[in-house]
Amino acid sequence: MSTSSTPEDGPQVVRNDERHEYEILVGERVAGIAGYREEPGRILFTHTEIDPDFGGRGLGSVLAAAALDDAVERGLTIVPYCPFIQAYLRKHPDFSGEVSWPDEASRPE
């Protein structure tokens, strides 16, 4: 598992390799996840969700940014099947060189 540091009193994002997801933690609670699948040289983002108890705090964007930063640091090409990750990438073109936009017909199960 890998940890992405954030301010001490703020949320923390960790990569849980066993569960194939990035988790955003608020205190000891998992407030949301970004699911992924890895292939050689690529990471396919498949699903993102934030627990309704933590909605409206911008945690989805914090989670997306940390997950995408981690993927880039590891040299992986980002393949966004998840609509939330797609929307985040469209708003943050600084990742454009690391993205391979998927063909919806090839969406992973």
N, C-alpha and C positions, 0 to 999 in steps of 0.2 A: 504494500500500500504506500502511496506517495501522498505527501501533504503539501498544500499550497498555503503559504502563510498570508494572513490578513491582520488588520489591527487586532490587538489582544482582546478587546471587548466586542469585536465584530464577528461575523460568521467566518467559518473556516471551511475550505473545500479540500476534500481528500479523494484520491483515486483508489477505489476498491477493486483491485484486479480480480479477486475471486468472484465478485458479483457482476463484474463488467459494467461498472457504473461509477460516475463521479457523484459524491455525496456532499451536500452543503449542510454543515452542522451549525446549529445555533445552541450554544451551550453544549449539552450532551445529546440533544435531539437531532435526528436527521430531518431537516426541514424540506429537503427536495433531492431529486436525483436526475442525472442525465445518463441514460443508458447508451452503451456503445458495443460495437463488435470490432475486433481488430482482424485485419488481414495483412499479409506482408506489405509493409510500407504505407498502410492506410488505416484510418480509423473511421468507422461508419457510425455516426450518431443517429440513433433510432427513436429515442423517446426522452422527453424531459417533462418533469412534473414537480410542482411545489405543493406541499401540504397546505390545504386551505387555511389552517390555523396560522400560517406564516405568509399568506397572500398580501399583496399590496406593499411589500417592503423592498421591492427591487431585487429580491434574492435570485430570481431566475437569471437576470443579467449578470449578477456576480458569479453565479454558477457557470453560465455559458462562457464568460470571459476566462475564468480560471481553467476550465476544461480545454478550451481552444488554445490557450497559452501553453498548457502542458503538452498537448498534441504537437504543436509547432516545435517546442523545445526538444521533443523526442524525435523530430524529423519526419513525422507522419503527415500524409496528405489527408485533409479533412474531407469527408464525404457526408454531407448533411441530408439525411432522410427526414429527420425530425423538423416539423414546421417551425417550432420555436427557434431552433438553432439556425434554420434557414433565414428567418426574419432577423435574428441577431446579426448574422453575417452580412445581410443586405444593408444594415445600418452601420456596420463597421467594416468598410472596405479594406482596412489595413491587413486583413487576413486573405485577401483575394488571391495572392500568389500561392497560397497553400491549400486552396479549395478546388475540388473536382466535383462539379454539380452533377448529381445523379440523374439517371433516367428512371422515372417513376415505375416503369415496367419491370425494372430490376430490383425493386424494393425488397430488402431482406425480410424474412419471416420473423 
